[in-house]
Amino acid sequence: MRRRDVLGMTLAGALASGSAAAQQWGEPPTPAGGDPDAPLYPSRERFALWPKGAPGAPGVLPTFNPTMNGPKGSRELWLRGIAVPEVHVYRPARSDGSCLLSLPGGGYEFVSFQNEGLDVAERYNAVGTTVFVLSYRLPNEGWATPWQVPLQDAQRAMRLIRARAGDLRIDPAKLGVVGFSAGGHLAADLCVAHAERTYAPVDAADALSARPAFAGLVYPVTDARIGHAPTMLTGGGAAPSAEIVAARSPVTRVSAETPPSFLVHAIDDPVVPLEHSLGWIAACRAAKVPVEAHLFQQGGHGFGLHLPPVLPGSRWPELFGAWMRIAAEGRRG
């Protein structure tokens, strides 16, 4: 079974056997510590989102559980049990002022921190972009209002990054976001619900805008009403109410204030139907929001930045890198 297929199969029960298949992929999951394939984690520079603890905390906090998953020689880091969400900072050798918040996927069941976070940082650091990777909380780990938990963390991350722009040596008006799969849902949700009050203000940073200057949506979930997507909002738990599903279906809330968007989707994606991206494109066009889309015949799901070079889709990271610099100079957050 291909790596990208299995990663996608964990999309909160999108396929009934998804989680079990993910756990059986290659070798059984092992603790990240001591694994020869384990990446440098955590980053040398990082900061927590919530100085007094995250909102809606359960009585017993989840236990942090980073694991390495996949076949020997190419295992990768997944995160679960995130009680202390953090922004991990990756600076380029020579910054050109561009900056990007990366939201990894994992079906809101885990955070695919390496494939859709660390690898993003490595790729775009090389061309002068400062990359922030968010380890966000997961809905199925006991938090109150689980369908808001990732959005709370994404909003707070955007505001804190902007509040620290001087120290980080970035232009806060050019801060964009890129999200993959469930992280694509989170990025899309942030685009339309950046001003929604999901938590009580903590400090002066919460007076700042959480609106991205632009958004990259890679095989994203944009409509929680499609298929099994509603259970994603609770991490595979009980289906939320119709009102919650509607509120967390960002495609229905696209407006003239939605940031410019760049979409990547494989037509043969077996997990997140192409209709999620097609719906976002149509909504952006109706709202006269700039949108660029790259739809590739082959690629499956969960490929991150690693499609085989023979496939045209392997060029999407370069295309996005060029696009985001143009988008950042336009409609600013």
C-alpha positions in Angstrom: 0.0 0.0 0.0 1.4 3.4 -0.9 2.5 5.8 1.8 0.2 8.6 0.7 -2.8 6.4 0.6 -2.4 5.1 4.1 -1.8 8.6 5.5 -5.0 9.7 4.1 -7.0 6.7 5.2 -6.9 8.0 8.8 -9.2 10.9 8.0 -11.4 10.4 11.1 -13.1 7.3 9.9 -13.5 8.4 6.2 -12.9 4.7 5.6 -14.1 2.4 8.3 -10.8 0.6 8.6 -8.7 3.8 8.4 -7.0 4.0 11.8 -6.3 0.3 11.9 -4.7 0.4 8.5 -2.6 3.4 9.5 -1.3 1.6 12.5 -0.3 -1.4 10.5 1.5 0.6 7.8 5.1 -0.8 7.5 6.1 -1.4 11.1 4.1 -0.9 14.3 4.4 2.6 15.7 7.4 3.1 18.0 8.3 5.9 20.4 10.1 8.8 18.6 12.9 8.8 21.1 15.8 6.5 20.0 14.4 5.9 16.6 17.2 6.3 14.0 14.8 7.9 11.6 13.5 10.4 14.1 13.9 14.1 13.0 15.2 17.0 15.1 12.2 17.6 17.3 11.2 19.8 19.0 12.6 22.7 17.1 15.4 24.7 18.8 13.1 27.8 18.8 9.4 27.4 19.8 6.8 29.0 21.9 3.6 27.8 23.6 0.2 29.3 22.7 -1.5 29.4 26.1 0.5 30.7 29.1 -2.1 29.6 31.6 -3.2 26.4 29.8 -5.4 25.9 26.8 -9.1 26.6 27.0 -11.6 23.9 27.6 -9.0 21.6 29.2 -10.3 18.2 30.5 -9.7 17.2 34.1 -6.9 14.9 33.0 -4.8 16.3 30.2 -3.8 14.0 27.3 -0.4 12.4 27.5 2.0 13.5 24.9 2.7 10.7 22.5 5.1 11.2 19.6 5.6 8.1 17.5 7.5 7.1 14.4 5.4 5.4 11.8 6.1 3.6 8.5 8.6 1.2 7.0 12.1 1.0 8.3 14.4 3.6 6.7 11.6 6.1 6.0 9.6 6.3 9.2 8.1 9.7 10.1 6.9 11.6 13.1 3.3 11.8 14.2 2.1 13.6 17.3 -0.8 12.8 19.6 -1.7 13.8 23.1 -0.9 17.5 22.6 -1.8 19.3 25.8 0.6 22.2 25.2 0.2 23.3 21.6 3.2 25.1 20.3 4.5 27.1 17.3 7.8 25.7 16.1 10.0 28.3 14.4 12.2 27.5 11.4 14.3 30.4 10.1 16.1 30.5 6.7 19.8 31.3 6.5 18.8 34.5 4.6 15.2 35.7 5.1 13.5 37.6 2.3 10.7 38.5 4.7 8.2 36.0 3.5 6.5 33.8 6.2 4.2 30.9 6.3 2.3 29.0 9.0 2.1 25.3 8.2 -0.8 23.2 9.5 -0.1 19.5 9.0 -2.9 17.0 8.5 -3.8 13.6 10.1 -7.5 13.6 10.1 -7.6 15.4 13.4 -6.5 12.0 14.9 -2.8 12.8 14.9 -0.6 15.6 13.5 1.6 14.5 10.6 4.3 16.8 11.9 7.1 15.6 9.6 5.5 15.0 6.2 3.4 18.2 6.3 5.4 20.3 8.7 9.1 19.8 9.0 9.4 19.0 5.3 7.5 22.2 4.5 10.0 24.2 6.6 13.0 22.6 5.0 11.7 23.3 1.5 10.7 26.9 2.0 13.6 27.8 4.3 15.8 27.1 1.4 14.3 29.9 -0.6 14.2 32.5 2.2 10.9 31.9 3.8 10.4 31.7 7.6 8.2 28.8 8.4 6.1 28.2 11.5 4.8 24.7 12.1 1.8 24.4 14.5 1.4 21.4 16.8 -2.3 21.9 17.5 -4.6 20.0 19.9 -6.8 17.2 18.6 -10.6 17.1 19.1 -10.8 13.6 20.4 -8.6 14.1 23.5 -11.2 15.3 26.0 -11.4 19.1 25.2 -14.6 21.0 25.6 -16.2 22.1 22.2 -13.8 19.8 20.3 -14.9 21.1 16.9 -13.4 24.5 17.9 -10.1 23.3 19.4 -7.9 23.3 16.2 -9.3 26.7 15.2 -8.6 28.2 18.7 -5.0 27.1 18.3 -4.7 28.4 14.7 -6.2 31.8 15.6 -3.9 32.2 18.6 -0.8 31.1 16.6 -1.5 33.7 13.9 -1.9 36.5 16.5 1.2 35.5 18.5 3.4 35.3 15.4 2.3 38.8 14.4 2.8 40.1 18.0 6.4 38.8 17.8 7.1 39.9 14.2 10.0 42.2 15.2 11.9 39.4 17.0 11.0 37.0 14.2 12.1 39.4 11.5 9.0 39.0 9.4 6.4 41.3 7.9 3.2 40.5 9.8 1.1 41.7 6.9 2.6 39.0 4.7 1.9 36.0 7.0 0.1 33.3 5.1 -1.0 29.7 5.8 -0.7 26.3 4.2 -2.7 23.3 5.3 -2.9 19.7 4.3 -6.0 17.5 4.4 -7.5 18.1 7.9 -4.9 20.8 8.2 -6.4 22.1 4.9 -9.8 22.2 6.7 -8.2 24.2 9.5 -6.5 26.6 7.1 -9.8 27.1 5.2 -11.7 27.5 8.5 -9.1 30.1 9.5 -9.7 32.0 6.3 -13.4 32.5 6.9 -13.5 32.4 10.7 -10.4 34.3 11.7 -12.5 36.9 13.5 -14.9 34.4 15.1 -14.6 34.6 18.9 -13.6 31.0 19.9 -11.8 31.8 23.2 -11.6 34.6 25.8 -8.7 37.0 25.0 -5.5 36.1 26.9 -3.3 39.2 26.3 -2.6 42.1 24.0 -1.8 39.7 21.1 -5.4 38.8 20.9 -6.3 42.3 19.6 -4.4 41.5 16.4 -5.8 40.0 13.3 -5.7 36.2 12.8 -6.5 36.6 9.0 -4.0 35.0 6.8 -2.7 37.1 3.9 -3.1 34.1 1.6 -3.8 30.4 1.9 -2.5 27.2 0.4 -5.0 24.4 0.6 -3.5 21.0 -0.2 -6.0 18.1 -0.7 -8.2 20.0 1.8 -11.5 19.2 3.5 -13.6 22.3 2.9 -17.1 21.0 3.5 -17.9 19.1 6.7 -21.2 18.1 5.2 -19.7 15.7 2.7 -19.5 12.0 3.4 -17.9 11.0 6.7 -16.3 14.4 7.2 -18.6 15.5 10.1 -17.0 13.0 12.5 -13.6 14.5 11.7 -14.8 17.5 13.8 -14.9 15.3 16.9 -11.9 13.2 16.0 -13.9 10.2 15.0 -16.3 10.5 18.0 -20.1 11.1 17.9 -21.3 13.1 15.0 -21.8 16.8 15.9 -25.1 18.6 15.4 -26.1 20.0 12.0 -25.5 23.5 13.3 -21.9 22.7 14.2 -21.3 20.9 10.9 -22.6 24.0 9.0 -20.5 26.3 11.1 -17.3 24.3 10.5 -18.0 24.0 6.7 -15.8 26.9 5.6 -16.8 26.6 1.9 -20.3 28.0 2.9 -18.7 31.1 4.4 -16.4 32.3 1.7 -16.8 36.1 1.1 -15.0 39.0 -0.4 -12.9 39.1 2.8 -11.5 35.6 2.2 -7.8 35.6 1.5 -6.5 34.6 -2.0 -6.3 30.8 -2.2 -4.0 28.3 -4.0 -5.3 24.7 -4.2 -3.6 21.4 -4.9 -5.6 18.2 -5.3 -5.2 14.9 -7.1 -8.2 13.8 -9.1 -7.6 10.2 -8.0 -7.6 11.1 -4.3 -9.4 8.1 -2.6 -10.0 9.9 0.7 -10.9 13.6 0.2 -13.0 13.9 -2.9 -12.0 16.5 -5.5 -15.4 18.2 -4.9 -13.9 19.8 -1.7 -11.5 21.8 -3.9 -14.0 22.3 -6.7 -16.5 23.8 -4.2 -13.8 26.2 -2.8 -12.9 27.3 -6.3 -16.5 28.0 -7.2 -17.1 29.9 -3.9 -14.0 32.0 -4.4 -15.0 32.8 -8.0 -18.5 33.8 -6.9 -17.1 36.1 -4.2 -14.5 37.5 -6.6 -11.6 36.2 -4.4 -8.4 35.5 -6.3 -7.9 31.7 -6.6 -5.4 29.5 -8.4 -5.8 25.7 -8.6 -3.7 22.8 -9.7 -5.6 19.6 -10.2 -3.5 16.6 -11.1 -4.7 13.3 -12.5 -2.4 11.2 -10.3 -1.2 11.6 -6.7 -3.6 10.0 -4.3 -3.7 11.5 -0.8 -1.2 12.6 1.8 1.7 13.1 -0.6 2.9 16.3 1.0 5.8 17.6 -1.0 6.9 14.2 -2.1 5.2 13.1 -5.3 7.6 11.1 -7.6 9.4 13.5 -10.0 7.8 11.7 -13.0 4.4 13.1 -12.0 3.5 16.7 -13.0 2.1 17.2 -9.5 5.6 17.0 -8.0 6.1 20.6 -9.2 3.4 22.1 -7.0 5.7 23.3 -4.2 7.6 25.4 -6.7 4.4 26.8 -8.1 3.1 27.6 -4.6 6.4 29.3 -3.7 6.1 31.7 -6.6 2.4 32.3 -6.1 2.6 33.1 -2.4 5.1 35.9 -2.9 2.7 37.6 -5.4 -0.3 37.0 -3.2 1.4 38.4 -0.1 2.0 41.7 -1.9 -1.8 42.0 -2.7 -4.6 41.7 -0.1 -2.8 41.9 3.2 -4.0 40.5 6.6 
